[in-house]
């Protein structure tokens, strides 16, 4: 059996990226995939498992954030040399509860304020320009009919990159994988989307403006306030995420 043939395992339809990530992790743990082995291409993995390339990207991104996989420029994705050490990880099943999602937001709140403050102190002109571009990308995505979730997360990653400390980028990237579903559910209610997005837009702009002005205290306050409001929006009894509380977040469309 070739390596590519061994990947031909159809996946059940609930939270496909979680299942694919778990399958790849099991193959790494078992030694079927060894350190420095090259993974099949994104297209090959998608075809082998009957999933979309988006599902493959999300699964691979998760394993990269856990230190199990790494990309080599122009070569592909490989199993990390240290893949058999146990990385920090949350059980995706635990995050099927709203309470656990709010707890992850609280973890982010503790980080985001300091990340924004450091970005304000260290951001170059190029960093500020990148933050402004990522902010515009959210509006463009929403105007095009999207929910802006991926662009929102990219905005926060861009701020982390402006700190010059790659550990912040890695840590926030690790956390965001557990929030993507909750954010999509929260933004999925069309009746609330205009009000919701206006509040988020103003909060984002306050963070970006403070960083551009190199005002660390203001950036810290704006980022902390944004995450506090995010927790409040999730906790609102009328929030759209409450209306699907009976359905685990892990069953949202992949």
C-alpha positions in Angstrom: 0.0 0.0 0.0 1.4 3.4 -1.0 1.3 6.4 1.4 -1.3 8.1 -0.7 -3.5 5.0 -0.8 -3.4 4.7 2.9 -5.2 8.1 3.1 -8.3 6.9 1.3 -10.5 6.9 4.3 -13.9 8.5 3.9 -14.9 10.8 6.8 -18.3 11.2 8.5 -20.0 14.6 7.9 -19.7 16.2 11.3 -16.9 18.7 11.7 -14.8 17.2 9.0 -11.7 19.2 9.7 -11.7 17.9 13.3 -11.9 14.3 12.0 -9.2 14.8 9.4 -6.9 16.4 12.0 -7.6 13.5 14.4 -6.9 10.9 11.6 -3.6 12.5 10.7 -2.6 12.8 14.3 -3.3 9.1 14.9 -1.1 8.2 11.9 1.7 10.4 13.3 1.3 8.8 16.8 1.3 5.3 15.4 4.5 5.9 13.4 2.7 5.4 10.0 3.7 9.0 9.4 7.3 9.5 10.6 9.2 12.7 11.2 10.2 14.5 8.0 7.7 12.5 5.9 6.0 14.6 3.2 2.2 14.7 3.3 0.2 14.2 0.1 -0.8 17.4 -1.6 -3.9 19.3 -0.5 -5.8 18.1 -3.6 -4.8 14.5 -3.0 -5.9 14.6 0.6 -9.2 16.2 -0.4 -9.9 13.5 -3.0 -8.8 10.6 -0.7 -11.2 11.6 2.0 -14.0 13.1 0.0 -13.8 16.5 1.6 -13.2 20.0 0.3 -9.7 21.6 0.1 -10.9 24.1 2.8 -11.4 21.2 5.2 -7.9 20.0 4.4 -6.4 23.5 4.9 -8.2 23.8 8.3 -7.0 20.4 9.5 -3.4 21.0 8.3 -3.4 24.5 9.9 -4.5 23.0 13.2 -1.7 20.4 13.2 0.8 23.1 12.2 -0.3 25.2 15.2 0.2 22.1 17.4 3.7 21.7 16.1 3.0 18.4 14.4 3.4 19.6 10.8 5.4 22.3 9.1 5.6 23.8 5.7 8.8 24.0 3.6 8.9 26.7 1.1 8.2 25.4 -2.4 8.3 21.8 -1.2 5.1 21.0 0.7 4.0 20.0 4.1 6.0 17.7 6.3 5.7 15.9 9.6 7.8 17.9 12.1 10.9 16.3 13.5 9.5 16.8 17.1 6.0 15.6 16.2 6.0 12.8 18.8 6.2 15.3 21.7 2.8 16.1 23.0 1.7 19.7 22.2 -0.7 21.9 24.0 -4.2 21.0 22.8 -7.8 21.5 23.8 -10.2 18.6 23.2 -12.5 19.8 20.4 -15.4 18.0 22.0 -15.1 20.1 25.1 -15.5 23.2 23.0 -18.9 22.1 21.9 -20.3 24.0 24.9 -20.9 27.7 25.0 -19.3 28.0 28.4 -16.0 26.5 27.1 -16.0 28.9 24.1 -16.4 31.9 26.5 -13.5 30.5 28.5 -11.3 30.5 25.4 -12.4 34.1 24.7 -11.2 34.9 28.3 -7.8 33.4 27.5 -7.6 35.5 24.4 -8.6 38.6 26.4 -5.7 38.1 28.7 -3.4 38.0 25.6 -4.9 40.5 23.2 -4.4 43.5 25.4 -0.7 43.0 25.8 -0.3 42.0 22.1 -1.9 45.3 21.0 0.1 47.3 23.5 3.4 45.7 22.2 2.3 46.3 18.6 1.7 49.9 19.4 5.2 50.2 20.8 7.0 48.3 18.0 4.9 48.6 14.8 6.7 49.9 11.8 5.0 51.9 9.0 4.7 48.6 7.0 3.1 46.9 10.0 0.6 49.7 10.4 -0.2 49.6 6.7 -0.7 45.8 6.9 -3.1 46.2 9.9 -5.1 48.8 7.9 -5.3 46.5 4.9 -6.5 43.6 7.1 -9.1 45.9 8.6 -10.4 46.8 5.1 -10.4 43.2 4.1 -13.1 42.4 6.8 -15.5 45.1 5.3 -14.8 43.8 1.8 -15.6 40.2 2.8 -18.9 41.3 4.4 -19.8 43.4 1.4 -19.2 40.4 -0.8 -21.7 38.4 1.2 -19.2 36.6 3.5 -19.2 36.6 7.3 -15.8 38.1 7.6 -14.6 35.6 10.2 -11.4 34.5 8.5 -10.6 38.1 7.8 -11.3 39.1 11.4 -8.9 36.4 12.7 -6.4 37.6 10.1 -6.7 41.1 11.5 -5.7 39.9 15.0 -2.9 37.8 13.6 -1.5 40.9 11.7 -1.4 42.8 15.0 0.4 39.9 16.7 2.9 39.9 13.8 3.5 43.6 14.5 4.9 42.8 17.9 7.9 41.1 16.3 7.4 38.1 18.6 6.5 35.0 16.6 5.3 33.2 19.8 2.3 35.5 20.0 1.4 34.7 16.4 1.7 31.0 17.1 -0.3 31.1 20.3 -3.2 33.2 18.9 -3.2 31.0 15.8 -3.6 28.0 18.1 -6.5 29.6 20.0 -8.4 30.9 16.9 -9.1 27.4 15.6 -11.4 26.8 18.6 -13.3 30.1 18.0 -13.9 30.0 14.3 -17.2 28.0 14.6 -18.6 30.1 17.4 -17.8 33.3 15.5 -19.6 32.0 12.4 -22.7 31.0 14.4 -22.8 34.4 16.1 -22.6 36.2 12.7 -25.0 33.9 11.0 -28.2 35.8 12.1 -29.0 38.2 9.3 -31.4 40.3 11.5 -28.5 41.1 13.9 -25.6 41.2 11.5 -25.7 45.0 10.7 -25.7 46.1 14.4 -23.2 43.4 15.3 -20.8 44.2 12.5 -21.0 47.9 13.2 -20.0 47.4 16.8 -17.1 45.0 15.8 -16.0 47.5 13.1 -15.8 50.4 15.6 -13.9 48.2 18.1 -11.4 47.1 15.5 -10.9 50.6 14.3 -10.1 51.8 17.8 -7.4 49.2 18.1 -5.9 50.0 14.7 -6.0 53.7 15.4 -4.2 53.3 18.8 -1.5 51.1 17.2 -1.0 53.6 14.4 -0.6 56.4 16.9 1.9 54.2 18.9 -0.3 54.7 22.0 0.3 51.5 24.0 -2.2 52.2 26.8 -5.0 53.1 24.4 -4.2 50.0 22.3 -4.3 47.7 25.4 -7.6 49.3 26.5 -9.2 49.0 23.1 -8.2 45.4 22.6 -9.3 44.4 26.1 -12.6 46.2 25.6 -13.1 44.4 22.3 -12.6 41.0 23.9 -14.9 41.9 26.8 -17.6 42.8 24.4 -17.0 39.5 22.5 -17.7 37.6 25.7 -20.8 39.7 26.3 -22.1 39.0 22.8 -21.6 35.3 23.3 -23.3 35.5 26.7 -26.3 37.5 25.4 -29.4 35.3 25.9 -30.7 36.6 22.6 -27.5 36.0 20.7 -27.8 33.7 17.7 -25.4 31.2 19.2 -27.9 30.6 22.0 -30.5 29.7 19.4 -28.5 26.7 18.2 -27.2 25.7 21.7 -28.8 22.3 21.3 -26.4 21.6 18.3 -22.8 21.2 19.2 -20.5 23.7 17.6 -18.5 20.8 16.2 -21.4 20.1 13.9 -21.4 23.4 12.2 -20.7 23.2 8.4 -17.2 22.7 7.5 
